[in-house]
């Protein structure tokens, strides 16, 4: 085997006769003609096996020129693909070696160029020639499934030989050389369910009637082996996951032969009672169902529909239920597949039947009236206490509880009706008047005695029928006029009457003059028999000088029983008219004046009235200001008010405090007892400044203070503008900085003996007067008054 590469790769160089001069002898110049020289190479392709694993470089072949004398004067040069990297050449011998591992699957051939040159001059001895090194294939690549693993499906119950999927394996080896790329397929896993075609790779069903409901998924392992499957060939495998798709080969079946359901009798129509399910081992559309009620005494009371998944049957209420009427129902329900497969009809029928028993549960229901609503007609002259209607309601439950009746107050706010609580008799309790209320819509309530929460209601419509109980009367035409130039027999007014009653045959009024005016010499009345009457003059020669107003009583009666009559008075004025009969003026000023006033005149009158009112308000305001008292002299602002100080005294250090010594030297103050004065100002600096001198000249000591008090009292009594009260200033605790502590008498004892005032002499000249006043018992009384 080792000799084969050498034998295939020997390059034989045969000598040839060279035509023309050698290149190294040709130095004749540029004018010498070049002649074609016959090539001295004999070429064959080089073949070398791939994947050489030896330690030494792989010998490929040898280059030799017939000009090589073996003296080393010729140098061989190798260029082209892989020269120097993959292939090397011995420049002396021409031996070519591969210095790298060759792989045909990477590169199948290399194109190289060789040339022989003079070693000394480096001149080419022969033209450059091209040769090819081909890499010979060996079986070094196993077959590969490029798209694996694979997913495939096949319908269940498929016949033997049904194609599932075709697999193709690729081999990178040369398919033109030997059997390296000839692939054979076989199955390693998945028997006996599936098989594979050895040449084409088609996977087929090999077992009949495979059932998805028994087993749905299969894993098949396929092998691809080259060398035609012979020993020593390389192999590759892949996995095929095969799923059996569903077909409708299983009929549905209810999991119960009898379903028990219950529903309250009070549920509304459309309520769900329950659901049933005919199970189908198939899936998808093959398991979709359609349900129907095919028999039973509840076919008209219940209905069945299919849910959105088309799997379950939903039983619903079709009509109202009543436990007392029928406590249970039986339904025969059928469930059938909607998508059938003709290939499997022999496995049918694809439907099933079950029985559904529905029990109606008793519920405490509200009472039920014998009618859904009541309509009553009642004359408006019905007497109080008349029984209008007797409503009836009963408890539909088996207990049949007692029912009590009442009227919903909001439906009869005026309380025209009353219902007897036990019998349900509806009667009137007030007089009816169709002209005020023509309809009464009453709501009657029925309540169970034992369960007040169970209440039912019913509407009672009462129509009040008309009775001729209202007399007719004239419309608003109660005043007319007659022109002074009117002649006898002239129409001056057409009168009509109105009646709030509405008789069945329509209104019909009769007119005539009242008995006291039957022989009226001025006017007469003509009944037109169409519910109107004319007022005509009986004479001419009318004059405002003679009489300006006439009163004409008119008697009116209607045509219904009992006949209603009334007398209305028509006022007729005598007026001056133009030739066309239009009124120019009448005797009554109020009657004609408004017609002559224009809009501008009315606006002017209103403006004058407004100006007058404004002037009156200004005069009243000025008069009020004159009555307010003004003080010409600031000293009149003094009376017995004592100012309240909010700040606390500073004790002995306070030099701005109240100086009581000023009261012993009051200055003259001019005052007038009869003068008006204002109330006190917010603050008064010192009372002693305003003490009249005349009142304190009588003496000193205690008499001065006493005279001052009497003078102020007299002034207040004589002053009519003084406030009717006395202002008393209460002093509480004053300052903690003074050694005298508080001057208030509120904290004093009950008698003067509890106090010692001798210490006042030690407080300085400011307290000298106090010491003199309180130093002996004779002055204690005046001290307390102060």
ABEGO torsion letter per residue (X at the ends): XAAAAAAAABBBBBBBBBBEBBAAABAAEAABBBBBBBBABBBBBBBBBBGBABABBBBAEBBBBAABAGAGABBBBBBEBGBGAABBBBAAAGBBBBABBBBAAABABBBBBBBBBBAAAGBBABBBBBBBBBBBBBBABBBBBAAOBBBBBBBBGBBBGBBABBBBBBBABBAABEAAABBBBBBABGOAABBBBAAAGBBBBABBGBBAAABABBBBBBBBBBGGGBBGBBBBBBBBBBBBBBBBABBBBBABABBBBBBBAABBBGBBAEBBBBBBABBEAAABBBBBBABEAAAAABBBBBBAAGABBBBBBABBBBAAABABBBBBBBBBBABBBAAAAAAOBBBBBBBBBBBBBBBBBBBBBABABBBBBBBAABBBGBBABBBBBBBABAAGBBBBBBBBAAABAAGABBBBAAAGBBBBABBBBAAABABBBBBBBBBBAABAABBBBBBBBBBBBBBBABBBBBBABABBBBBAABBBGBBABBBBBBBABBBAAEBBBBBBBBAAAAABAABBBBBAGAGBBBBBBABBGBBAAABABBBBBBBBBBABOBBBBBBBBBBBBBBBBBAAGBBABBABAAAAAAAABBAAAAAAAAAAAAAAAAAAAAAAAAAAAAABBBBABAAAABBABBBBBABBBAEAABAABBBAAAAABBBBBBBBAABBBBBBBABBABAAAABBAAAAAAEBEAAAAAAAAAAAAAAAAABAABBABBBBBBBBBBEAABAAEBABAAABBABAAABBAAAAAAAEAAAAAAAAAAABAAAAAAAAAX
